[in-house]
Amino acid sequence: MWTSARPRCLARPVRWGIAFDKTGKVLASGHYDGTVRLWGMADPRRPTALATLTGHSGPVTSVAFSPDGKTLASVSYDHTAKLWDVSDPATRRCCRPWPRRPGSWSRGLRPRPKR
């Protein structure tokens, strides 16, 4: 993953999933090592590492924030989806593992628009 203003590597390897929260100030990225990383994007030229979420045993393929930004869903090749309480990155915790085939989650993580 690279910054756009002055190219520099934030983290690697980012494998698949990235998502911004609704404010655009927090970026979540899924990684091949099974971690999810949260980045502060208040200044996009100087992203800050907020937290590293551990708990998956395989590459993280998708991430998505809930509409209120308090929960982050992550999906991994370890055949689980995890819901993380990210309302306070300092006290992050996995709320609930959710076993499933990884390929079936990518469509299900997108929030649906209000009608």
CYANA upper distance limits for C-alpha pairs under 8 A (distance plus 0.5 A):
  1 MET  CA      9 CYS  CA      6.34
  1 MET  CA     10 LEU  CA      6.13
  1 MET  CA     11 ALA  CA      6.38
  1 MET  CA     12 ARG  CA      7.04
  1 MET  CA     13 PRO  CA      8.22
  1 MET  CA     14 VAL  CA      6.83
  2 TRP  CA      7 PRO  CA      6.34
  2 TRP  CA      8 ARG  CA      5.96
  2 TRP  CA      9 CYS  CA      5.25
  2 TRP  CA     10 LEU  CA      6.28
  2 TRP  CA     11 ALA  CA      8.42
  3 THR  CA      7 PRO  CA      5.70
  3 THR  CA      8 ARG  CA      6.35
  3 THR  CA      9 CYS  CA      7.45
  3 THR  CA     10 LEU  CA      7.65
  3 THR  CA     44 PRO  CA      7.59
  3 THR  CA     45 ARG  CA      6.97
  4 SER  CA     44 PRO  CA      8.47
  4 SER  CA     45 ARG  CA      7.87
  5 ALA  CA     44 PRO  CA      8.27
  5 ALA  CA     45 ARG  CA      6.28
  6 ARG  CA     45 ARG  CA      7.42
 10 LEU  CA     47 PRO  CA      8.33
 12 ARG  CA     31 HIS  CA      8.05
 13 PRO  CA     31 HIS  CA      6.71
 13 PRO  CA     32 TYR  CA      6.83
 14 VAL  CA     29 SER  CA      7.32
 14 VAL  CA     30 GLY  CA      6.68
 14 VAL  CA     31 HIS  CA      5.20
 14 VAL  CA     32 TYR  CA      6.96
 15 ARG  CA     30 GLY  CA      6.92
 15 ARG  CA     31 HIS  CA      5.58
 15 ARG  CA     32 TYR  CA      5.74
 15 ARG  CA     59 PRO  CA      7.75
 15 ARG  CA     60 VAL  CA      7.71
 15 ARG  CA     61 THR  CA      7.27
 16 TRP  CA     29 SER  CA      8.46
 16 TRP  CA     30 GLY  CA      6.74
 16 TRP  CA     31 HIS  CA      7.60
 16 TRP  CA     60 VAL  CA      7.65
 16 TRP  CA     61 THR  CA      5.51
 16 TRP  CA     62 SER  CA      6.88
 17 GLY  CA     29 SER  CA      6.26
 17 GLY  CA     30 GLY  CA      5.51
 17 GLY  CA     31 HIS  CA      8.25
 17 GLY  CA     60 VAL  CA      7.68
 17 GLY  CA     61 THR  CA      5.87
 17 GLY  CA     62 SER  CA      4.74
 17 GLY  CA     63 VAL  CA      5.94
 18 ILE  CA     27 LEU  CA      7.49
 18 ILE  CA     28 ALA  CA      5.99
 18 ILE  CA     29 SER  CA      4.84
 18 ILE  CA     30 GLY  CA      6.73
 18 ILE  CA     62 SER  CA      7.51
 18 ILE  CA     63 VAL  CA      6.54
 18 ILE  CA     64 ALA  CA      8.17
 19 ALA  CA     27 LEU  CA      6.18
 19 ALA  CA     28 ALA  CA      5.79
 19 ALA  CA     29 SER  CA      7.17
 19 ALA  CA     63 VAL  CA      6.70
 19 ALA  CA     64 ALA  CA      6.20
 19 ALA  CA     65 PHE  CA      7.59
 20 PHE  CA     24 GLY  CA      5.93
 20 PHE  CA     25 LYS  CA      7.76
 20 PHE  CA     26 VAL  CA      6.22
 20 PHE  CA     27 LEU  CA      4.93
 20 PHE  CA     28 ALA  CA      6.81
 20 PHE  CA     64 ALA  CA      8.36
 20 PHE  CA     65 PHE  CA      7.85
 21 ASP  CA     25 LYS  CA      7.31
 21 ASP  CA     26 VAL  CA      6.07
 21 ASP  CA     27 LEU  CA      6.97
 21 ASP  CA     28 ALA  CA      8.49
 21 ASP  CA     65 PHE  CA      6.29
 21 ASP  CA     69 GLY  CA      6.33
 22 LYS  CA     65 PHE  CA      8.49
 22 LYS  CA     67 PRO  CA      7.48
 22 LYS  CA     68 ASP  CA      8.20
 22 LYS  CA     69 GLY  CA      7.17
 24 GLY  CA     41 MET  CA      7.64
 25 LYS  CA     40 GLY  CA      6.34
 25 LYS  CA     41 MET  CA      5.06
 25 LYS  CA     42 ALA  CA      5.60
 26 VAL  CA     38 LEU  CA      7.12
 26 VAL  CA     39 TRP  CA      6.02
 26 VAL  CA     40 GLY  CA      5.35
 26 VAL  CA     41 MET  CA      6.02
 26 VAL  CA     42 ALA  CA      8.25
 27 LEU  CA     38 LEU  CA      6.16
 27 LEU  CA     39 TRP  CA      5.51
 27 LEU  CA     40 GLY  CA      7.09
 27 LEU  CA     41 MET  CA      7.26
 28 ALA  CA     36 VAL  CA      7.14
 28 ALA  CA     37 ARG  CA      6.08
 28 ALA  CA     38 LEU  CA      5.08
 28 ALA  CA     39 TRP  CA      6.85
 28 ALA  CA     63 VAL  CA      7.41
 28 ALA  CA     64 ALA  CA      8.35
 29 SER  CA     36 VAL  CA      6.05
 29 SER  CA     37 ARG  CA      5.78
 29 SER  CA     38 LEU  CA      7.12
 29 SER  CA     63 VAL  CA      7.47
 30 GLY  CA     34 GLY  CA      7.94
 30 GLY  CA     35 THR  CA      6.76
 30 GLY  CA     36 VAL  CA      5.16
 30 GLY  CA     37 ARG  CA      7.18
 30 GLY  CA     59 PRO  CA      8.02
 30 GLY  CA     60 VAL  CA      5.32
 30 GLY  CA     61 THR  CA      6.68
 30 GLY  CA     62 SER  CA      6.92
 30 GLY  CA     63 VAL  CA      6.96
 30 GLY  CA     74 SER  CA      8.13
 31 HIS  CA     35 THR  CA      5.93
 31 HIS  CA     36 VAL  CA      6.61
 31 HIS  CA     37 ARG  CA      8.31
 31 HIS  CA     59 PRO  CA      6.39
 31 HIS  CA     60 VAL  CA      5.87
 31 HIS  CA     61 THR  CA      8.03
 32 TYR  CA     58 GLY  CA      7.55
 32 TYR  CA     59 PRO  CA      4.57
 32 TYR  CA     60 VAL  CA      6.60
 33 ASP  CA     57 SER  CA      8.37
 33 ASP  CA     58 GLY  CA      7.18
 33 ASP  CA     59 PRO  CA      6.12
 33 ASP  CA     60 VAL  CA      8.22
 34 GLY  CA     54 THR  CA      7.36
 34 GLY  CA     55 GLY  CA      7.71
 34 GLY  CA     56 HIS  CA      5.46
 34 GLY  CA     57 SER  CA      6.03
 34 GLY  CA     58 GLY  CA      5.36
 34 GLY  CA     59 PRO  CA      5.01
 34 GLY  CA     60 VAL  CA      5.90
 34 GLY  CA     76 SER  CA      7.80
 35 THR  CA     52 THR  CA      7.02
 35 THR  CA     53 LEU  CA      6.10
 35 THR  CA     54 THR  CA      5.51
 35 THR  CA     55 GLY  CA      7.65
 35 THR  CA     56 HIS  CA      7.15
 35 THR  CA     59 PRO  CA      8.05
 35 THR  CA     60 VAL  CA      7.25
 36 VAL  CA     52 THR  CA      6.29
 36 VAL  CA     53 LEU  CA      5.48
 36 VAL  CA     54 THR  CA      7.24
 36 VAL  CA     60 VAL  CA      7.63
 36 VAL  CA     74 SER  CA      8.17
 37 ARG  CA     49 ALA  CA      8.00
 37 ARG  CA     50 LEU  CA      8.10
 37 ARG  CA     51 ALA  CA      6.32
 37 ARG  CA     52 THR  CA      4.98
 37 ARG  CA     53 LEU  CA      6.59
 38 LEU  CA     49 ALA  CA      6.76
 38 LEU  CA     50 LEU  CA      5.81
 38 LEU  CA     51 ALA  CA      5.66
 38 LEU  CA     52 THR  CA      6.85
 38 LEU  CA     53 LEU  CA      8.45
 39 TRP  CA     47 PRO  CA      6.69
 39 TRP  CA     48 THR  CA      5.96
 39 TRP  CA     49 ALA  CA      5.19
 39 TRP  CA     50 LEU  CA      5.76
 39 TRP  CA     51 ALA  CA      7.76
 40 GLY  CA     47 PRO  CA      5.99
 40 GLY  CA     48 THR  CA      5.39
 40 GLY  CA     49 ALA  CA      6.76
 40 GLY  CA     50 LEU  CA      6.59
 41 MET  CA     46 ARG  CA      7.90
 41 MET  CA     47 PRO  CA      5.57
 41 MET  CA     48 THR  CA      7.38
 42 ALA  CA     47 PRO  CA      7.84
 43 ASP  CA     47 PRO  CA      6.73
 50 LEU  CA     89 PRO  CA      7.24
 51 ALA  CA     89 PRO  CA      6.62
 51 ALA  CA     90 ALA  CA      7.93
 53 LEU  CA     92 ARG  CA      8.09
 53 LEU  CA     93 ARG  CA      8.48
 55 GLY  CA     94 CYS  CA      8.38
 56 HIS  CA     60 VAL  CA      7.85
 56 HIS  CA     76 SER  CA      7.07
 56 HIS  CA     78 ASP  CA      7.11
 56 HIS  CA     80 THR  CA      8.22
 57 SER  CA     76 SER  CA      8.30
 57 SER  CA     77 TYR  CA      8.39
 57 SER  CA     78 ASP  CA      6.15
 58 GLY  CA     76 SER  CA      6.26
 58 GLY  CA     77 TYR  CA      5.52
 58 GLY  CA     78 ASP  CA      5.26
 59 PRO  CA     76 SER  CA      5.94
 59 PRO  CA     77 TYR  CA      6.04
 59 PRO  CA     78 ASP  CA      7.89
 60 VAL  CA     74 SER  CA      7.23
 60 VAL  CA     75 VAL  CA      6.11
 60 VAL  CA     76 SER  CA      4.65
 60 VAL  CA     77 TYR  CA      7.05
 61 THR  CA     74 SER  CA      8.06
 61 THR  CA     75 VAL  CA      6.18
 61 THR  CA     76 SER  CA      5.88
 61 THR  CA     77 TYR  CA      7.53
 61 THR  CA    102 PRO  CA      8.30
 62 SER  CA     73 ALA  CA      8.50
 62 SER  CA     74 SER  CA      6.16
 62 SER  CA     75 VAL  CA      5.71
 62 SER  CA     76 SER  CA      7.72
 62 SER  CA    105 TRP  CA      8.42
 62 SER  CA    106 SER  CA      6.89
 62 SER  CA    109 LEU  CA      8.39
 63 VAL  CA     72 LEU  CA      7.39
 63 VAL  CA     73 ALA  CA      6.00
 63 VAL  CA     74 SER  CA      4.98
 63 VAL  CA     75 VAL  CA      7.05
 63 VAL  CA    109 LEU  CA      7.87
 64 ALA  CA     72 LEU  CA      6.19
 64 ALA  CA     73 ALA  CA      5.78
 64 ALA  CA     74 SER  CA      7.26
 64 ALA  CA    109 LEU  CA      6.37
 64 ALA  CA    110 ARG  CA      7.17
 65 PHE  CA     69 GLY  CA      6.03
 65 PHE  CA     70 LYS  CA      7.97
 65 PHE  CA     71 THR  CA      6.41
 65 PHE  CA     72 LEU  CA      4.98
 65 PHE  CA     73 ALA  CA      6.82
 66 SER  CA     70 LYS  CA      7.06
 66 SER  CA     71 THR  CA      5.86
 66 SER  CA     72 LEU  CA      6.66
 66 SER  CA     73 ALA  CA      8.13
 66 SER  CA    111 PRO  CA      7.50
 67 PRO  CA    111 PRO  CA      7.36
 69 GLY  CA     86 VAL  CA      8.14
 69 GLY  CA     87 SER  CA      7.61
 70 LYS  CA     85 ASP  CA      6.50
 70 LYS  CA     86 VAL  CA      5.78
 70 LYS  CA     87 SER  CA      4.86
 71 THR  CA     83 LEU  CA      6.88
 71 THR  CA     84 TRP  CA      5.89
 71 THR  CA     85 ASP  CA      5.33
 71 THR  CA     86 VAL  CA      6.01
 71 THR  CA     87 SER  CA      7.38
 72 LEU  CA     83 LEU  CA      6.14
 72 LEU  CA     84 TRP  CA      5.52
 72 LEU  CA     85 ASP  CA      7.15
 72 LEU  CA     86 VAL  CA      6.98
 73 ALA  CA     81 ALA  CA      7.26
 73 ALA  CA     82 LYS  CA      6.09
 73 ALA  CA     83 LEU  CA      5.04
 73 ALA  CA     84 TRP  CA      6.77
 73 ALA  CA    109 LEU  CA      7.68
 74 SER  CA     81 ALA  CA      5.93
 74 SER  CA     82 LYS  CA      5.75
 74 SER  CA     83 LEU  CA      7.07
 74 SER  CA     84 TRP  CA      8.42
 75 VAL  CA     79 HIS  CA      8.09
 75 VAL  CA     80 THR  CA      6.47
 75 VAL  CA     81 ALA  CA      4.78
 75 VAL  CA     82 LYS  CA      7.01
 75 VAL  CA    102 PRO  CA      6.92
 75 VAL  CA    105 TRP  CA      7.48
 76 SER  CA     80 THR  CA      6.29
 76 SER  CA     81 ALA  CA      6.92
 76 SER  CA    102 PRO  CA      6.61
 77 TYR  CA    101 ARG  CA      8.48
 77 TYR  CA    102 PRO  CA      6.22
 78 ASP  CA    102 PRO  CA      8.26
 79 HIS  CA     99 PRO  CA      6.18
 79 HIS  CA    100 ARG  CA      5.78
 79 HIS  CA    101 ARG  CA      5.67
 79 HIS  CA    102 PRO  CA      5.92
 80 THR  CA     97 PRO  CA      6.72
 80 THR  CA     98 TRP  CA      5.74
 80 THR  CA     99 PRO  CA      4.67
 80 THR  CA    100 ARG  CA      6.03
 80 THR  CA    101 ARG  CA      7.82
 80 THR  CA    102 PRO  CA      7.53
 81 ALA  CA     97 PRO  CA      6.22
 81 ALA  CA     98 TRP  CA      5.27
 81 ALA  CA     99 PRO  CA      6.64
 81 ALA  CA    100 ARG  CA      7.52
 81 ALA  CA    102 PRO  CA      8.39
 81 ALA  CA    105 TRP  CA      8.50
 82 LYS  CA     94 CYS  CA      7.04
 82 LYS  CA     95 CYS  CA      7.60
 82 LYS  CA     96 ARG  CA      6.19
 82 LYS  CA     97 PRO  CA      4.98
 82 LYS  CA     98 TRP  CA      6.41
 83 LEU  CA     94 CYS  CA      6.38
 83 LEU  CA     95 CYS  CA      5.76
 83 LEU  CA     96 ARG  CA      5.96
 83 LEU  CA     97 PRO  CA      7.18
 84 TRP  CA     92 ARG  CA      7.35
 84 TRP  CA     93 ARG  CA      6.18
 84 TRP  CA     94 CYS  CA      4.92
 84 TRP  CA     95 CYS  CA      5.78
 84 TRP  CA     96 ARG  CA      8.00
 85 ASP  CA     92 ARG  CA      6.08
 85 ASP  CA     93 ARG  CA      6.11
 85 ASP  CA     94 CYS  CA      6.87
 85 ASP  CA     95 CYS  CA      6.75
 86 VAL  CA     91 THR  CA      8.27
 86 VAL  CA     92 ARG  CA      5.86
 86 VAL  CA     93 ARG  CA      7.96
 87 SER  CA     92 ARG  CA      8.06
 88 ASP  CA     92 ARG  CA      6.73
100 ARG  CA    104 SER  CA      7.96
100 ARG  CA    105 TRP  CA      8.41
101 ARG  CA    105 TRP  CA      7.97
102 PRO  CA    106 SER  CA      8.26
104 SER  CA    108 GLY  CA      8.05
105 TRP  CA    109 LEU  CA      6.86
106 SER  CA    110 ARG  CA      8.16
